Amino acid sequence: MPIYEYESLEPKKGCRMCVRRFEEIQAVNSTPLSVCPGCGRPIRRIISACHSAVMEVSPEYARVADKIAGYEREGMWSHAAELADKHSEHTKDPSLKNRALEDYKKAGYSLDTLEKHSTSKDD
Ligand SMILES: [Zn+2]
């Protein structure tokens, strides 16, 4: 289960628990806390940089990876490759780039053609 971070809306009035940020382990689908379990004052959930980065990337990544897998299942290698390629540039994900290259090869492109392809594409 993920750890969520909370902070008091009125930190100066907070109890020992919420005077600083504190963490709660909660199920993903559980309702966020709105009051401090210690003193009952209003708190809010903080989406930390780390958590939000993961959350921003993963649903999109999962969606794209799913789509790529779908193309691969149907043998639409060039579609899969282009999508993986495009997305790897976007996410700087080297594993996706490798997948794109694999799919390009399966689509019948040679690596030479690919390099030409990618340089001309940048013009
Ligand atoms: Zn409190």
Residues whose N, C-alpha, C, O or C-beta is under 5 A from the ligand:
A	BS01	ZN	G14 C15 M17 C18 C36 G38 C39 G40
